[in-house]
């Protein structure tokens, strides 16, 4: 092996990645694990802190990615040895972009941005040392490395739509085979029986994220890519089988839900499902069994395509030369001898490693505040003078088991149900995030999962007593409900929410993310966000003398105007300043009157 061609560049590359992954501090807002990215990834892959509520075992498939990459390199070793090293000077741009993205991700607390930066950096280094011809040979190994990166944002962007698809498909199948059921968002419940059994007596299954298809889709896509690359000879076969993993994952999870329903009917929910913290063995076995069957079906699909191709094309076509064998390497730099790598190229990567060390030494840690912009103490009474009744009394509103399970342990809550005993009810809640940023997420995800349909939304400005303007987002929502007389009706409601940090409010989730990332990168500080909710039904939908939509809207905005100064710190401070100013003015006037 040529020492200058492989070992020295590999040593420079290994040093750079070792510093980035195992020394450079990575403040991840998507996880409470604040450590170098490589160590954080290892704890996620091996779910080291699963017993403390940190991480899930569904990412253990990522441990297979390095083995797959190593196998591809082993298979390509002879081909790589024949390709002369023609380093591409322009590839240094991709390497710099990767380093910048990694640094921004570390400062902004976005783990996935650091992973994207690693991908760019690896692309740039391969082309920088060995050229685009070598990269084309390693393209599959580089691409499959993406499966090693946990991407938490996919849970809301992809997992939730899959949950809806799986739950609705399972509901249709249950109806088709004669098992009466009710779909409420992503939950499936048994319909009331003729013998008087209530709703959900035979089975109650909520299609949570692990059953959505995403947690089986990602490993299935990874295995599918590996299978297509090594076992399917034609490109059209590969592009038919690889995306079919999405369909197979959905079908497999529908079958899994059906098995859980049948198991609950036959042996009871405790045997078939278990609990949120400890799923039953039957539950776990169904997941494993379905995944193996789905993986086998995808391989069967690929073998059927091969047989069909042989029938259609009995004479195999002559293998065409690959682009790397016919086309010259683009962006190649001038080299004195083909196959040798100039030492200054390795020196440049060693220079990057030294730069990483300098940045590591001079970068201060991101300030993570412990103070929030809200007080977790809601008033016992709220008085509205502009409506009939209007004297609201607060009562305890519990935090659901699902919130305790899926939200981080350092999440804090304050919530009450307010009732003025004149048929006006308001649910008010504050959810305060801890270290992890994914505590706060768009409410549209949870509402649809609970069976609500979002009809429209609007941003409403509310003028507070301090003179400040608070903008809240108002969702118009509805869902099917049953009244005490067992009659079905369409329940409509308004759901208003906004996000609060230290002297910052916004009704927009994207704006909240942008503010947090910008302040972490530019001002070296983070925010502890609170998510505030005010919700009330449009009572006219189930009571003739109830409030209509406009009246409910006015009720909520008036309630928010009154209650915000009791818990939002910037408004409390403003009210205190105004009171002190008024007191000073009164004292001055009294002194002047006394002197006269």
C-alpha positions, 0 to 999 in steps of 0.5 A: 500500500502506498503510504503517502496515498492512504495512511497519512491522509487517513491519519489526518482525517482520523485526527480531525474527526476524533477532535470533532466527535470526541473532544469538541463540546456539543450542546444539543438541545434535542437531548439532555446529554450535553457532551461531544457529539460522538459520545452523545450518539453512542449513548443514543445508539446503545440507549445507555440512559434509557432507564432514566427516561433518556433515549429509546431502544429504537436507534440500536439499528444505527450500530450496524451502519459502521459494519455496513460501511466497513463491508462496502470498503472491503468489497471495493478495496481492489477497485479503489486501489486501481483508481489514481488519486486526483485530489479536487481543489474545489472540494475544500469548499465542501469541507469548510461548509461541513465544519461551519455547519458542525459549529453552528449545530453545536452552538445552536443546539441542533444535533441534526445540523452537526450530523449534516456537517459531518456528512459534508465534511466527509464528502469534502475530505474524500474528494480533497484527497482522492478525487471525485472518481473515488467518491463515486465508488464510495457514494453508497457507503457515504449515503448509508452513513446517514442512517447512523444519525438520529433525527428527532424532528422526524418524530413530528414531521414524519411519524405523526402522519404515519400514525394517522395513516396506520390508525385509519387503515387499521380502523377500516380493516377492523370494520371490514372484518366485522369488529366494531371500533371507533377511531379517535385521532390515533386511538382505536377503541372498541365500539359499545356492544349490544350487551351494554359494554361501554366504549373501549371495554374490549380493547383500547389501543393508541397508535403511538410513535413506536407503532407509527411505522417510523421506528421500523421504517428507518431500519427497513430502509437501511436494510433495503438499501443494502439489499438493493445495492448488493443483490439487485443488478438493475437500477430500475429494480433497485428504485422499485424495491427501495421505496417499497419499504415505506409501503411494507412498513405501513402494512406491517404496522397495520398488521401489528395493530390488528394482532394487538386488537385480536390479542386484547379481545382473546386474552385481555389488554394486560396480556396483549398490550401491557402498560406504557412503561412495560409492554407485554411480551406478546406486544414485543413479539408482535413487533419483532415478528412483523418486522422479520416478515416485512423484511422477508417480503421485501426480499421476496419482492426483489427476487420476483423482479429478478425472475421477471427480468430474466423472463423478459430479457433472456440474453443478459446485456453486456455490462456497460463501463461505469462512469468512474472508468470512462469519465475523467475526474472533475475538479481534479488538481494538478498532481506531479505523479498520478496516484500520489497525494501531495503532502500539503493536502494532508497538512491542510487537514492537520491545519483544520484539526489545529483550528478545531482545537483553537475554537474548542479552547476559546469558545465559552459554553452556551449559557443555559438559563434556569430562570423562565419567563413565567411563574408556575402559579396560576390564580385561584380566581379570575374576574371578567366584568364584561360577561354575564357571570365572569367570576371564574374559580380555578380547580386542579387539572391533572397532567396525563400519563402520556405527557409524563411518559413522552415529555422529559422528566424536567418538564414542569406544569401549571394548569387549571380548569376555570368555571364561573358556574354560568356554563362558561369553562376555560382550560388553561395550561402552562408547560415549561421546558427543561434542558431539552428543546423538544419538550415544546412542540407544535400543538397541531400534532397533539390535537389531531392525535386526540381526535380534533380536526383543525379547521382554520387558524388566525393570529390575534393581537391582545392589548394588555393592561401594560400597553404591550401587545400579546399575539396569540394563535387561535385554532378553530377545532372540532371533533365528534362527541357523544352527549349524556343522552348518547347522542352524537354531535359535532363539538367545536372549540377555540384553542389559543396558544403562544410561547413565552421566554424571558421578555419574548413572546411569539405564537409561531413555532418556527420563530421560536426555534429561530430565536433560540438558535440565533441567540445561542449562536450570536449572543451565547445564551439560550431560552427556557420556553413555556407553552401557554394554552387557553381553550374553551368549547363553543357551547352553542354547538351542544346547548341552544343558549350557549356562546356562539363562535364570536362570543367564545373568541371574546371570552378567551381574549378577555380571560387572557388579558386578565390572567397574563399579568399574574404569571408572565414575568415581564407583565408582572414587572411592568405592573410593578413599575406602573404601580411605583410610578403612580405611587410616586406621582401621588406622593408628589401631588400630596406634598404639593398640596400640603405645601399650599 
